[in-house]
Amino acid sequence: MARSIFFLIVAFGMLQWASAQTAYEITSSKMTIAGTSNLHDWESNVSKVQASADLTLDGNLLKAINSLSVTIPVNGIKSSKGSAMDKRTYSALKSDQHANITYKLGSVSALEKSGNDYKIKTSGSLTVAGVTRTISMDVKGKVLQDGSLQFEGSRSILMTEYGIDPPTALMGTMKTGNEVTIGFSVKMTPTVSNNRTTGK
């Protein structure tokens, strides 16, 4: 009897290890913010992205996204149009009062494997210029051969929903459109300092 209980404990422990929660962080990223104006389209690159996540994997299968938080320093947004556009962007985003754009995952309503990819439907809180709104977003995920994960997606938002006046230039003759699209592709790997696997 005691031996049977021992084997049950070992088997349960192995099951927990096989399907474990792990802390992840971003190791590489590409993120853009794109929009329009009455003169030309524009695009800014986000040079700094900080993120942490708690994911559950079973071998090389992604089973759950338990938590995710993202921080984007506003002063890391750089426009292809130069520093003059950057200054207008920082002013519009009220960077002197709100230094960061943040996103916090609220829930995952679908996590479906499709070939080598995952189709993920999420909802979370996006805070821009001190204003928080709940947004839904479809994301594509993939478990890479080295065990890291890649997530890609895009989401359009209206600046006015966050209390932002679309920037103008050239004494008001250039006016940017209200809608901007945030696109991203990030690679996440287990946190080096933590590198833990805790049975769920």
C-alpha positions, 0 to 999 in steps of 0.5 A: 500500500505504501509503495503504491502511494509512493508511486502515485506521488512520484507520478503526480510530481512528474505530471506537474513538472511536465505541465508547469508555469514558467516566468518569461521575459522579452529578449527581442522585439519589433513594434511600430505605431503607424498612422495617417495625415492629410499630407502623408502616412507616418510610422514610428518605431518603438525602441524600448519594450519591457514585458513579463509573462507567466505561461504554462507549457506541456512539453512544447505545447502552449497550454495557458497564458496566466499573466502578461504585462507590457511597459513601453517608455514613451521616450523610446518611440522614434519617428522616421520623420525626425526629432520634430515629430518625436517632440509632438508625439511626446507632447500629445502622449503627455510624457511629462506626466505619464512616462509609460504606455502600459498593457495588462492582460485581463483574460484569454478567451481562446487558445487554439493550435493551428498547425505550428501556430496558435490563435489567441483571443485576448482582452486586457487593459491598455493605458495611454496618457493616463487613460485606461481602456479595455481592448480585445486583441487577436494574437498569433503565437508560436513555440520556437525550436529553442523553447522560446515563444514568439507573439505577433499581432496588431491593434488599431485605436483612436487617439481621442478615446485616450484623451489625446488630440491628434498632433498637427505640424506646419502651423496646423496645415498638417493634421494627423488622423485619429486612428493609429495602428500598433503592430508588434512581434516579440520573442520571449524566453524563460527569465534568466534570473528566475528560470523557475518551473513551478507546478500549477 
